[in-house]
Each structure stands twice: as C-alpha cells, then as structure tokens.
Amino acid sequence: MKKLFKLLSVSLVFVLTACVFNTSKISFDPIPYEMKVPNELASKLSLEPMTGEWADQIAKAGVVGALTMYYTAEDGKKYIFAGIYYTPEERFDAAANPSEPPMFGREVSRKVGFVLSVAGPQDSIFEPFTPDGKNITTLYEEIYKKTTYTKTN
C-alpha cells in the first residue's frame, strides 16, 4: 500500500510539473492580468486593443480596458477568438441582465474593485478533427477557468 501511495505521489508531481512547465503566459497589458496557455498555442495567439463603434459603446458603459484576442490558423489567417474586458465591478454588475447574454462576457476574476471578463466563441469555425479545431477546443476549455488568469499588479 505504501509503495502504491509513493508511486501515485511521484506520478502526481510529474503531472503537475508538466502542467506548470508546459505553459506560457500572455500579458494583457495594459490590463493588469496575464493568461496561462499551453506552450504550443502561445505563438498562435495575439492581442490588439479594441477599436471602432463597439469599443466606443463599451467605454461609455464603463469598460476601462478591452482587447481582442486573435488565433492564427495553420493557413496563416487571423481569426477573432475572444474579447477581453476590464471593468469596475459596479459597472459590470449594473450591465448584467438575466434576460440577455452578458454584455462584457463571462466573469473570470474579480479583484480590487474590478472584473476581468471574457467573451469567447459560440462555435468553432474549424472542423473539430483538424489541428486548428483541436487547438480551439483546447483554448475554449481553458478560457473560462479562473485558474487560467493571474493578476499582475
């Protein structure tokens, strides 16, 4: 029994170490957060500040930081993957309407009076069995987990 326990303990350490060291962090600067993603997918993601009419509308609604996350597919084309929003919690809460989808996406972190939220894809634009489809599925599985995000300051 002790040998089995030791073996399981050692196996768990290896699994956890692999999880920790096989990830990269993507900075959301100027939003004070970073996102943990699998190493092999980090180079496929890029961020740009939101611009245009939507950016103007959400700024009026109280969003103080907004980024668009892009995924670069195998063919080199960039596709919008998610919106990242940073909002004072009172404005985030005021915008919540139980009869509508969340205006600023789903909350993934609430700290020091601000909410980090993410609005990810509703469906994959890639077939699930393709490399891009598998990548999007992996990212989607991580995007709404609170443990994926770390506040940086």
C-alpha positions as CSV (number, residue, x, y, z in Angstrom):
1,M,0.0,0.0,0.0
2,K,2.8,2.4,0.9
3,K,4.6,1.7,-2.4
4,L,1.3,2.4,-4.3
5,F,0.9,5.6,-2.4
6,K,4.5,6.7,-3.2
7,L,4.1,5.8,-6.8
8,L,0.9,7.8,-7.1
9,S,2.5,10.7,-5.3
10,V,5.5,10.7,-7.6
11,S,3.2,10.4,-10.6
12,L,1.1,13.4,-9.4
13,V,4.3,15.5,-9.0
14,F,5.3,14.7,-12.6
15,V,1.9,15.5,-14.0
16,L,1.7,18.8,-12.1
17,T,5.2,19.7,-13.1
18,A,4.4,19.0,-16.7
19,C,1.3,21.2,-16.5
20,V,3.2,24.1,-14.9
21,F,6.2,24.0,-17.2
22,N,4.3,23.3,-20.4
23,T,2.6,26.7,-20.3
24,S,3.3,30.2,-21.4
25,K,1.8,33.4,-20.1
26,I,0.3,36.0,-22.3
27,S,0.2,39.5,-20.9
28,F,-3.0,41.6,-21.2
29,D,-1.1,44.8,-20.7
30,P,-2.4,47.5,-20.1
31,I,-5.0,45.3,-18.3
32,P,-3.2,44.0,-15.2
33,Y,-3.6,40.3,-15.9
34,E,-2.0,37.5,-17.8
35,M,-3.4,34.3,-19.2
36,K,-1.8,30.9,-19.0
37,V,-1.9,28.9,-22.2
38,P,-0.2,25.7,-23.5
39,N,3.2,26.4,-24.9
40,E,2.4,25.1,-28.3
41,L,-0.6,27.5,-28.6
42,A,1.0,30.7,-27.3
43,S,2.6,31.7,-30.6
44,K,-0.8,31.3,-32.3
45,L,-2.5,34.0,-30.1
46,S,-2.2,37.7,-30.4
47,L,-3.9,40.7,-28.7
48,E,-4.9,44.1,-30.1
49,P,-6.8,46.9,-28.4
50,M,-10.5,47.0,-29.3
51,T,-11.3,49.9,-31.7
52,G,-14.4,51.2,-33.5
53,E,-18.0,51.6,-32.6
54,W,-18.1,48.6,-30.2
55,A,-15.1,50.0,-28.3
56,D,-16.8,53.4,-28.0
57,Q,-20.0,51.8,-26.8
58,I,-18.4,49.7,-24.1
59,A,-16.2,52.6,-23.0
60,K,-19.4,54.6,-22.4
61,A,-20.8,51.6,-20.4
62,G,-17.7,51.7,-18.1
63,V,-15.2,49.3,-19.6
64,V,-11.7,50.7,-18.9
65,G,-9.7,48.2,-20.9
66,A,-10.7,46.0,-23.8
67,L,-8.6,43.7,-26.0
68,T,-9.4,41.4,-28.9
69,M,-7.7,38.0,-28.9
70,Y,-6.8,36.6,-32.3
71,Y,-6.0,33.0,-33.2
72,T,-3.6,32.5,-36.2
73,A,-4.7,29.3,-38.1
74,E,-2.4,26.9,-39.9
75,D,-3.1,28.8,-43.1
76,G,-1.7,32.0,-41.6
77,K,-5.1,33.8,-41.4
78,K,-6.1,35.5,-38.1
79,Y,-9.5,34.9,-36.6
80,I,-11.1,36.6,-33.7
81,F,-11.2,34.2,-30.8
82,A,-12.3,36.3,-27.8
83,G,-12.9,39.7,-26.3
84,I,-11.2,40.5,-23.0
85,Y,-12.8,43.2,-20.8
86,Y,-11.7,45.0,-17.7
87,T,-14.5,46.9,-15.9
88,P,-15.1,48.5,-12.5
89,E,-17.2,45.9,-10.6
90,E,-20.2,48.3,-10.1
91,R,-20.4,49.0,-13.8
92,F,-20.0,45.3,-14.7
93,D,-22.8,44.4,-12.2
94,A,-25.0,47.2,-13.4
95,A,-24.8,45.9,-17.0
96,A,-25.9,42.4,-16.0
97,N,-29.3,41.5,-17.3
98,P,-30.6,38.0,-16.6
99,S,-32.7,38.1,-19.8
100,E,-29.7,38.8,-22.1
101,P,-26.2,37.4,-22.7
102,P,-23.6,39.2,-20.6
103,M,-22.6,42.5,-22.3
104,F,-19.0,42.1,-21.3
105,G,-18.7,38.3,-21.4
106,R,-18.3,35.9,-18.5
107,E,-16.5,36.9,-15.3
108,V,-13.2,35.1,-14.8
109,S,-11.7,37.3,-12.0
110,R,-12.9,39.9,-9.5
111,K,-10.2,41.7,-7.5
112,V,-9.7,45.1,-6.0
113,G,-12.9,46.6,-7.4
114,F,-12.5,45.4,-11.0
115,V,-13.8,42.5,-13.0
116,L,-11.9,40.7,-15.7
117,S,-14.3,39.1,-18.2
118,V,-14.0,37.1,-21.4
119,A,-16.4,36.7,-24.3
120,G,-15.3,33.6,-26.3
121,P,-16.6,31.9,-29.4
122,Q,-20.0,30.4,-29.5
123,D,-18.9,27.8,-32.1
124,S,-15.7,26.7,-33.7
125,I,-15.1,27.8,-37.3
126,F,-12.8,24.8,-37.7
127,E,-13.7,21.2,-38.0
128,P,-13.0,19.5,-34.6
129,F,-10.7,16.8,-36.0
130,T,-8.3,19.3,-37.7
131,P,-5.2,20.8,-35.9
132,D,-6.9,24.2,-35.7
133,G,-10.2,22.6,-34.4
134,K,-8.3,20.8,-31.7
135,N,-6.4,24.0,-30.8
136,I,-9.6,26.0,-30.5
137,T,-11.2,23.2,-28.4
138,T,-8.2,23.3,-26.0
139,L,-8.3,27.1,-25.7
140,Y,-12.1,27.1,-25.2
141,E,-11.7,24.6,-22.4
142,E,-9.3,27.0,-20.6
143,I,-10.7,30.4,-21.4
144,Y,-13.4,30.4,-18.7
145,K,-11.4,28.8,-15.9
146,K,-10.5,31.3,-13.1
147,T,-7.1,29.5,-12.7
148,T,-6.1,30.4,-16.2
149,Y,-5.7,34.1,-15.2
150,T,-3.3,35.8,-12.8
151,K,-3.5,39.4,-11.7
152,T,-0.1,41.1,-12.3
153,N,-0.3,44.2,-10.0
